[in-house]
Amino acid sequence: MALLASALFTTSPAAADEREALARQLTEQIGVTELASTMMVAMAPLMREQIRASVPQLTETQLDEVVAIMMVEFHAAESELTDMIVDLYASEFTEAELVQFIAFYQTDLGQIMLDRMPGLAERSVEMGQAWGAQVALRAMPQVQEYFAGLE
């Protein structure tokens, strides 16, 4: 009986391949790579600040060059991120769900969502950065109090 139940709930390699193909189609349809690229560009100023904090002796030109080197590497690795997202979608959603998502994004409403996704992603990153800065400022008195107690 356990063997039968296991056989019923185990995904066949063909089904897994079909889910992966559908997940890849969906990620292409929704522009996962382009969204990731948009988010990386939006995150570049934060990356710049983090590098500046880690290596304060860099000149502005050197800092620009380091950020440029990092952005080239991030862009070169975009397909790795896409592959990870494809695997995530293929493991998280059923074949039927993936088919329905693909169908949705082919509708007028789905197209509206796709058109607005890059701007929403960029604004979400900006909002997240601003929120993080505000929370960090609110936490700073407790952090300073903690450090004062260490002395």
C-alpha positions in Angstrom: 0.0 0.0 0.0 2.8 2.4 0.9 4.5 1.6 -2.4 1.3 2.4 -4.3 0.8 5.7 -2.4 4.4 6.6 -3.1 4.0 5.8 -6.8 0.9 8.0 -7.0 2.5 11.0 -5.4 5.9 10.8 -7.0 6.4 13.1 -10.0 7.5 11.3 -13.1 10.6 12.7 -14.9 8.4 13.6 -17.9 6.0 15.6 -15.7 8.9 17.3 -14.0 10.3 18.2 -17.4 6.9 19.5 -18.6 6.6 21.7 -15.4 10.1 23.0 -15.9 9.3 23.9 -19.6 6.1 25.6 -18.5 8.0 27.4 -15.7 10.6 28.6 -18.2 7.8 29.8 -20.5 6.2 31.7 -17.7 9.4 33.3 -16.5 10.1 34.4 -20.1 6.6 35.7 -20.5 6.7 37.7 -17.3 10.3 38.9 -18.1 12.0 37.6 -15.0 15.5 38.4 -16.4 14.4 41.9 -17.3 12.9 42.4 -13.9 16.0 41.2 -12.2 18.1 43.6 -14.3 15.8 46.5 -13.4 16.1 45.6 -9.7 19.9 45.4 -10.0 20.1 48.8 -11.6 17.8 50.2 -8.9 20.0 48.6 -6.2 23.3 50.0 -7.6 23.1 53.1 -5.4 22.8 50.9 -2.3 25.6 48.7 -3.5 27.7 51.9 -4.0 26.9 53.0 -0.4 27.9 49.6 1.0 31.2 49.6 -0.9 31.9 53.2 0.2 31.3 52.1 3.8 33.5 49.0 3.5 36.3 50.8 1.6 36.1 54.5 2.5 39.5 55.3 1.0 38.3 54.7 -2.6 38.1 57.8 -4.8 34.9 58.5 -6.6 36.4 57.2 -9.9 37.6 54.0 -8.2 34.2 53.6 -6.6 32.5 54.0 -10.0 34.8 51.4 -11.5 34.2 48.9 -8.7 30.4 49.3 -9.0 30.8 48.9 -12.8 32.8 45.7 -12.4 30.2 44.3 -10.0 27.3 45.3 -12.3 29.0 43.5 -15.3 29.3 40.4 -13.2 25.7 40.6 -12.0 24.4 41.0 -15.6 26.6 38.1 -16.8 25.0 35.9 -14.1 21.4 36.8 -14.9 20.7 33.4 -16.5 21.8 31.7 -13.3 19.1 33.6 -11.4 16.5 32.9 -14.1 17.4 29.2 -13.9 16.9 29.3 -10.1 13.5 31.0 -10.5 12.5 28.5 -13.1 13.4 25.6 -10.7 11.5 27.4 -7.9 8.3 27.9 -10.0 8.5 24.3 -11.3 8.7 22.9 -7.7 6.2 25.3 -6.3 3.4 25.2 -8.9 1.6 22.3 -10.5 1.5 21.9 -14.3 -2.1 23.1 -14.3 -1.3 26.2 -12.3 1.5 27.1 -14.6 -0.7 26.7 -17.6 -3.3 29.0 -16.0 -0.6 31.6 -15.2 0.6 31.6 -18.7 -3.0 32.0 -20.0 -3.6 34.9 -17.6 -0.6 36.8 -18.8 -1.9 36.4 -22.4 -5.1 38.3 -21.4 -5.5 42.1 -21.6 -5.4 42.3 -17.8 -2.3 40.1 -17.7 -0.6 42.3 -20.3 -1.4 45.4 -18.2 0.3 43.7 -15.2 3.3 42.8 -17.4 3.6 46.3 -18.7 3.7 47.7 -15.2 5.9 45.1 -13.5 9.3 46.8 -14.3 8.2 50.1 -12.8 6.6 48.4 -9.8 9.7 46.4 -9.2 11.9 49.5 -9.4 9.6 51.5 -7.1 9.4 48.6 -4.7 13.2 48.5 -4.4 13.2 52.3 -3.8 10.5 52.0 -1.2 12.3 49.1 0.5 15.5 51.2 0.7 13.7 54.2 2.1 11.8 52.0 4.6 15.1 50.3 5.7 16.8 53.6 6.2 13.9 54.8 8.4 13.8 51.6 10.5 17.6 51.8 10.9 17.3 55.4 12.1 14.6 54.4 14.6 16.8 51.6 15.9 19.9 53.7 16.2 19.2 55.0 19.8 19.0 51.4 21.0 22.1 50.5 19.1 24.0 53.4 20.6 22.6 52.5 24.1 23.9 49.0 23.5 27.4 50.2 22.5 27.5 52.6 25.5 26.8 49.6 27.8 29.8 47.8 26.4 32.2 50.5 27.4 
